[in-house]
Amino acid sequence: MKSVVCINGGTATDSYNKLLTRYIASRYSTTIEWSEPDIMALPLILANGDNNQSVAVTDFLKTVASADAVVIATPEYNNATTAGIKNALDWCSFAPYPLSDKPTLLMGASTGTLGTVRAQQNVREILQSAMLSPRLVNPPEILLGHANTKFDDQGNLMDHQTLSLIDEAMHKLIQMIEV
Ligand SMILES: Cc1cc2nc3c(=O)[nH]c(=O)nc-3n(C[C@H](O)[C@H](O)[C@H](O)COP(=O)(O)O)c2cc1C
């Protein structure tokens, strides 16, 4: 089993990003141990050096550091990623740099037409920081637009084109772990 930690920016209990990653976690449950820490439990980062104290932060950083790979699922808020994702990534930007060189897959779901393309571009820029610098799966891009129309009542993803891109991306992510 490979371990994947998912940094998910969805905040609602009926979040489409959470629905998406729950579906992927279940689809890959025989090969991947999936964990999805609550990033909203992380305090806002402070720039005064008084960091790394809370259990939520140390647990989160340990989970990221020990995972074989990372999935980042971002909603799009006003053409960007969410404050929660940005804060979680900022927490990862201190030594021992848990995201550095980590196989990482970016995805996102939104109710808009463009399916988080701007939020994902924003996350890509953030990840270019020397303190973060994961190894990103690229391509394919996983952009789930009109997410409110893409799941059945059981939470199955009904968009077969996106599903085949997800399978391609997950295959690449698993290969990256093994290199
Ligand atoms: C503050 C705010 C700003 C939003 N801005 C965008 C946007 O720029 N582009 C977009 O496609 N959807 C936007 N949306 C709609 C989100 O795509 C939608 O709420 C989506 O369901 C959020 O993901 P989630 O269900 O995983 O929480 C916005 C929603 C909120 C609450």
The ligand as a Tripos MOL2 file, in Angstrom:
@<TRIPOS>MOLECULE
LIG
   31    33     1     0     0
SMALL
NO_CHARGES

@<TRIPOS>ATOM
      1 C1        -16.1790   33.1780   -1.9210 C.3       1 LIG1
      2 C2        -16.4290   32.3240   -3.1390 C.ar      1 LIG1
      3 C3        -15.8670   32.6690   -4.3380 C.ar      1 LIG1
      4 C4        -16.0630   31.8530   -5.4610 C.ar      1 LIG1
      5 N1        -15.4150   32.1430   -6.6270 N.ar      1 LIG1
      6 C5        -15.4460   31.2620   -7.6520 C.ar      1 LIG1
      7 C6        -14.6200   31.4420   -8.7960 C.ar      1 LIG1
      8 O1        -13.8450   32.3710   -8.9040 O.2       1 LIG1
      9 N2        -14.6760   30.5120   -9.7960 N.ar      1 LIG1
     10 C7        -15.5080   29.4130   -9.7040 C.ar      1 LIG1
     11 O2        -15.5260   28.5970  -10.6200 O.2       1 LIG1
     12 N3        -16.3090   29.2210   -8.6230 N.ar      1 LIG1
     13 C8        -16.2870   30.1140   -7.5990 C.ar      1 LIG1
     14 N4        -17.0530   29.9000   -6.4790 N.ar      1 LIG1
     15 C9        -18.0100   28.7900   -6.4660 C.3       1 LIG1
     16 C10       -17.3110   27.5090   -6.0430 C.3       1 LIG1
     17 O3        -16.7970   26.8930   -7.2040 O.3       1 LIG1
     18 C11       -18.3050   26.5670   -5.3630 C.3       1 LIG1
     19 O4        -18.7640   27.1530   -4.1630 O.3       1 LIG1
     20 C12       -17.6840   25.2250   -5.0880 C.3       1 LIG1
     21 O5        -18.7320   24.3490   -4.7200 O.3       1 LIG1
     22 C13       -16.5970   25.2970   -4.0130 C.3       1 LIG1
     23 O6        -15.9700   24.0560   -3.8390 O.3       1 LIG1
     24 P1        -16.4490   23.0410   -2.6750 P.3       1 LIG1
     25 O7        -17.8330   22.5630   -3.0440 O.co2     1 LIG1
     26 O8        -15.4500   21.9400   -2.6940 O.co2     1 LIG1
     27 O9        -16.4520   23.7820   -1.3580 O.co2     1 LIG1
     28 C14       -16.8860   30.7030   -5.3590 C.ar      1 LIG1
     29 C15       -17.4790   30.3860   -4.1190 C.ar      1 LIG1
     30 C16       -17.2320   31.1630   -3.0200 C.ar      1 LIG1
     31 C17       -17.8300   30.7600   -1.6840 C.3       1 LIG1
@<TRIPOS>BOND
     1     1     2 1
     2     2     3 ar
     3     2    30 ar
     4     3     4 ar
     5     4     5 ar
     6     4    28 ar
     7     5     6 ar
     8     6     7 ar
     9     6    13 1
    10     7     8 2
    11     7     9 ar
    12     9    10 ar
    13    10    11 2
    14    10    12 ar
    15    12    13 ar
    16    13    14 ar
    17    14    15 1
    18    14    28 ar
    19    15    16 1
    20    16    17 1
    21    16    18 1
    22    18    19 1
    23    18    20 1
    24    20    21 1
    25    20    22 1
    26    22    23 1
    27    23    24 1
    28    24    25 2
    29    24    26 1
    30    24    27 1
    31    28    29 ar
    32    29    30 ar
    33    30    31 1
@<TRIPOS>SUBSTRUCTURE
     1 LIG1         1 GROUP 0 **** ****
